[in-house]
Amino acid sequence: MFKRFVRAIKSLFGGFVSSMEDPKLILEQNIRDLNDQIPQMNENIATVKANKIMLQKEVNKLEKKIDDLTAKIKSAIQADRDDIAEGYAMQLEKAKENLETSKEQLKFAEQAYEKALKVKKAFMREKDRKIQEAKEAMRASERAEWQGRIADALEQFETGGMDQTHDEMVNRLNEQTAKNEARMELALDSIDTETMEIEANAEKLRAHELVEQFKSEMGKTTSSEKEKSVGSSDGEEEIEIDEQTSEKQQDKTIGNKERSQS
């Protein structure tokens, strides 16, 4: 019963937490956490490198001390001071032991530093991959949200009655336009357009006659006189052409008679 109670409590709070989780916000926090780990990692690598540098200095110091003790031992032996040489020999033995220990520690420190660099390189590569993947997922989420809003709008066209209202209003405007066009046609049919055209032509003729009258009073050639002069000139040209053709025919007949008599 207690296990079932605990499971029920976990399911209750688990569902509540799941409902509160926003994947986009969580991914943004993960990106910040990954970037925040870089300074700490750099600090750890710096600590490992500092240990390596200290051990390297310790090894160099011990090697120098061993060289100095060796030189002192040789000098004491040359001076027949074996007691002094024995004291330096004990220090030399201790320095050699410390040197071996320091070299061993330096070796592990170098390995740790190289491993730390490899770990950082792998971490940076994985971090970049995860950040890129998170950004792609967030962009896809934004596109999906936009598409969801468009889908909601399209659904509202149908479910909210907007589509029906739109079609109804368009049909009303089309009907109103057709009625106005029909009224215009009826209005035009009711007007005697032929009489209006006759009256307009009559006004044009009257205006033309008035202009001709003014021209005649002013002594200028009217359009009717121009037409008559053009007609008379055309008639004279036709008479001259007829006379020329008749003369040619008479010449031909006289020539034929002369040839027949000869």
C-alpha positions as CSV (number, residue, x, y, z in Angstrom):
1,M,0.0,0.0,0.0
2,F,2.8,2.4,0.8
3,K,4.5,1.7,-2.6
4,R,1.2,2.3,-4.4
5,F,0.8,5.6,-2.4
6,V,4.3,6.7,-3.3
7,R,3.7,5.8,-7.0
8,A,0.4,7.8,-7.0
9,I,2.2,10.8,-5.5
10,K,5.0,10.6,-8.0
11,S,2.5,10.4,-10.9
12,L,0.6,13.4,-9.6
13,F,3.6,15.6,-9.2
14,G,5.3,14.2,-12.3
15,G,2.3,15.2,-14.4
16,F,2.2,18.6,-12.8
17,V,5.9,19.2,-13.5
18,S,5.5,17.9,-17.1
19,S,2.7,20.3,-17.7
20,M,4.9,23.2,-16.4
21,E,7.9,22.2,-18.6
22,D,8.4,24.3,-21.8
23,P,10.8,22.5,-24.1
24,K,12.0,25.7,-25.7
25,L,12.8,27.3,-22.4
26,I,14.5,24.2,-21.1
27,L,16.7,24.0,-24.3
28,E,17.7,27.6,-23.8
29,Q,18.7,26.9,-20.2
30,N,20.7,23.8,-21.4
31,I,22.6,26.0,-23.8
32,R,23.4,28.5,-21.0
33,D,24.5,25.6,-18.7
34,L,26.8,24.2,-21.4
35,N,28.4,27.6,-22.0
36,D,28.8,28.1,-18.2
37,Q,30.7,24.8,-17.9
38,I,33.5,26.1,-20.1
39,P,35.1,28.5,-17.6
40,Q,35.0,25.8,-14.9
41,M,36.7,23.4,-17.3
42,N,39.3,25.9,-18.2
43,E,40.0,26.4,-14.5
44,N,40.4,22.7,-13.9
45,I,42.8,22.4,-16.9
46,A,44.8,25.4,-15.6
47,T,45.1,23.7,-12.2
48,V,46.4,20.5,-13.9
49,K,48.8,22.5,-16.0
50,A,50.1,24.4,-12.9
51,N,50.8,21.1,-11.1
52,K,52.7,19.9,-14.2
53,I,54.8,23.1,-14.2
54,M,55.5,22.9,-10.5
55,L,56.7,19.3,-10.8
56,Q,58.8,20.2,-13.8
57,K,60.5,22.9,-11.7
58,E,61.0,20.4,-8.9
59,V,62.6,18.0,-11.2
60,N,64.9,20.6,-12.6
61,K,65.8,21.8,-9.1
62,L,66.6,18.2,-7.9
63,E,68.7,17.6,-11.0
64,K,70.7,20.7,-10.3
65,K,71.1,19.7,-6.6
66,I,72.3,16.3,-7.7
67,D,74.9,17.9,-9.9
68,D,76.1,20.2,-7.1
69,L,76.3,17.3,-4.6
70,T,78.3,15.2,-7.0
71,A,80.7,18.0,-7.5
72,K,81.1,18.5,-3.8
73,I,81.7,14.8,-3.2
74,K,84.4,14.8,-5.8
75,S,86.0,17.9,-4.3
76,A,86.0,16.4,-0.8
77,I,87.5,13.1,-2.0
78,Q,90.3,15.0,-3.8
79,A,90.9,16.9,-0.5
80,D,91.0,13.6,1.4
81,R,88.0,14.6,3.5
82,D,86.0,11.4,3.4
83,D,83.8,12.4,6.3
84,I,82.5,15.4,4.3
85,A,82.2,13.3,1.2
86,E,80.1,10.7,3.2
87,G,77.7,13.5,4.3
88,Y,77.2,14.8,0.8
89,A,76.8,11.2,-0.4
90,M,73.8,10.7,1.9
91,Q,72.2,13.9,0.7
92,L,72.9,12.8,-2.9
93,E,71.1,9.5,-2.3
94,K,68.1,11.3,-0.8
95,A,68.0,13.8,-3.7
96,K,68.1,10.9,-6.3
97,E,65.1,9.3,-4.5
98,N,63.2,12.5,-4.5
99,L,64.1,13.0,-8.2
100,E,62.7,9.6,-9.2
101,T,59.5,10.4,-7.2
102,S,59.1,13.8,-8.9
103,K,59.7,12.4,-12.3
104,E,57.1,9.8,-11.7
105,Q,54.6,12.5,-10.6
106,L,55.6,14.7,-13.5
107,K,54.8,11.8,-15.9
108,F,51.3,11.4,-14.4
109,A,50.8,15.2,-14.4
110,E,51.7,15.4,-18.2
111,Q,49.3,12.5,-18.9
112,A,46.6,14.2,-16.9
113,Y,47.1,17.5,-18.7
114,E,47.0,15.8,-22.2
115,K,43.8,13.9,-21.1
116,A,42.3,17.1,-19.8
117,L,42.9,18.8,-23.2
118,K,41.3,15.8,-25.0
119,V,38.3,15.9,-22.7
120,K,37.9,19.6,-23.3
121,K,38.2,19.1,-27.1
122,A,35.6,16.4,-27.0
123,F,33.4,18.5,-24.7
124,M,33.6,21.5,-27.0
125,R,32.7,19.4,-30.0
126,E,29.8,17.8,-28.2
127,K,28.7,21.2,-26.9
128,D,28.6,22.7,-30.3
129,R,26.7,19.7,-31.6
130,K,24.1,19.9,-28.9
131,I,23.7,23.7,-29.2
132,Q,23.3,23.4,-33.0
133,E,20.7,20.7,-32.5
134,A,18.9,22.7,-29.9
135,K,18.8,25.8,-32.1
136,E,17.5,23.7,-35.0
137,A,14.8,22.2,-32.8
138,M,13.8,25.7,-31.5
139,R,13.6,27.0,-35.1
140,A,11.5,24.0,-36.1
141,S,9.3,24.7,-33.1
142,E,8.9,28.4,-34.1
143,R,7.9,27.2,-37.6
144,A,5.5,24.8,-36.2
145,E,3.9,27.5,-34.0
146,W,3.5,29.7,-37.0
147,Q,1.9,26.9,-39.0
148,G,-0.3,26.2,-36.0
149,R,-1.5,29.8,-36.0
150,I,-2.2,29.6,-39.7
151,A,-4.1,26.4,-39.2
152,D,-6.1,27.9,-36.4
153,A,-7.0,30.9,-38.7
154,L,-8.1,28.6,-41.5
155,E,-10.2,26.5,-39.1
156,Q,-11.8,29.7,-37.8
157,F,-12.7,30.6,-41.4
158,E,-14.9,27.5,-41.5
159,T,-15.9,26.9,-37.9
160,G,-16.4,30.5,-36.9
161,G,-18.8,31.3,-39.7
162,M,-16.3,33.7,-41.3
163,D,-16.3,31.7,-44.5
164,Q,-20.1,31.7,-44.8
165,T,-20.2,35.5,-44.0
166,H,-17.6,36.2,-46.6
167,D,-19.5,34.3,-49.4
168,E,-22.7,36.0,-48.3
169,M,-21.3,39.5,-48.5
170,V,-19.7,38.8,-51.9
171,N,-23.0,37.6,-53.2
172,R,-24.7,40.7,-51.9
173,L,-22.3,43.0,-53.6
174,N,-22.6,41.1,-56.9
175,E,-26.4,41.3,-56.7
176,Q,-26.2,45.0,-56.0
177,T,-23.9,45.6,-58.9
178,A,-26.1,43.6,-61.2
179,K,-29.2,45.6,-60.1
180,N,-27.4,48.9,-60.7
181,E,-26.3,47.8,-64.2
182,A,-29.9,46.7,-65.0
183,R,-31.3,50.1,-63.8
184,M,-28.8,51.9,-66.0
185,E,-29.8,49.9,-69.1
186,L,-33.5,50.5,-68.3
187,A,-32.8,54.2,-67.9
188,L,-31.0,54.3,-71.3
189,D,-33.8,52.4,-73.0
190,S,-36.4,54.8,-71.7
191,I,-34.6,57.8,-73.3
192,D,-35.2,58.5,-77.0
193,T,-31.6,58.5,-78.1
194,E,-32.5,58.7,-81.9
195,T,-34.3,62.0,-81.4
196,M,-31.3,63.3,-79.4
197,E,-28.9,62.3,-82.2
198,I,-31.2,63.9,-84.8
199,E,-31.3,67.1,-82.8
200,A,-27.5,67.0,-82.4
201,N,-27.0,66.6,-86.2
202,A,-29.5,69.4,-86.9
203,E,-27.5,71.7,-84.6
204,K,-24.3,70.8,-86.4
205,L,-26.0,71.5,-89.8
206,R,-27.3,74.8,-88.5
207,A,-23.9,75.8,-87.2
208,H,-22.3,74.8,-90.6
209,E,-24.9,77.0,-92.5
210,L,-24.2,79.9,-90.2
211,V,-20.4,79.6,-90.8
212,E,-21.0,79.4,-94.6
213,Q,-23.2,82.5,-94.4
214,F,-20.5,84.4,-92.5
215,K,-17.9,83.2,-95.1
216,S,-20.0,84.5,-98.0
217,E,-20.6,87.8,-96.3
218,M,-16.8,88.1,-95.7
219,G,-16.1,87.3,-99.4
220,K,-14.4,84.1,-98.7
221,T,-14.8,80.9,-100.7
222,T,-17.4,78.6,-99.1
223,S,-17.1,74.9,-99.0
224,S,-19.9,74.4,-101.6
225,E,-18.1,76.7,-104.1
226,K,-14.9,74.7,-103.5
227,E,-16.8,71.5,-104.3
228,K,-18.2,73.1,-107.5
229,S,-14.8,74.3,-108.7
230,V,-13.3,70.9,-108.0
231,G,-16.2,69.3,-110.0
232,S,-15.8,71.7,-113.0
233,S,-12.1,71.2,-113.2
234,D,-12.6,67.4,-113.2
235,G,-15.2,67.8,-116.0
236,E,-12.8,69.9,-118.1
237,E,-10.0,67.3,-117.7
238,E,-12.4,64.6,-118.7
239,I,-13.4,66.6,-121.9
240,E,-9.8,67.1,-122.8
241,I,-9.1,63.4,-122.4
242,D,-12.1,62.5,-124.6
243,E,-10.9,65.0,-127.3
244,Q,-7.4,63.5,-127.2
245,T,-8.7,60.0,-127.6
246,S,-11.0,61.0,-130.5
247,E,-8.2,62.6,-132.3
248,K,-6.0,59.5,-131.9
249,Q,-8.9,57.3,-133.3
250,Q,-9.3,59.7,-136.4
251,D,-5.5,59.5,-137.1
252,K,-5.7,55.7,-137.0
253,T,-8.6,55.5,-139.4
254,I,-6.9,57.9,-141.9
255,G,-3.7,55.9,-141.8
256,N,-5.6,52.7,-142.4
257,K,-7.4,54.2,-145.5
258,E,-4.1,55.4,-147.0
259,R,-2.5,52.0,-146.6
260,S,-5.5,50.3,-148.2
261,Q,-5.5,52.7,-151.3
262,S,-1.8,52.1,-151.8
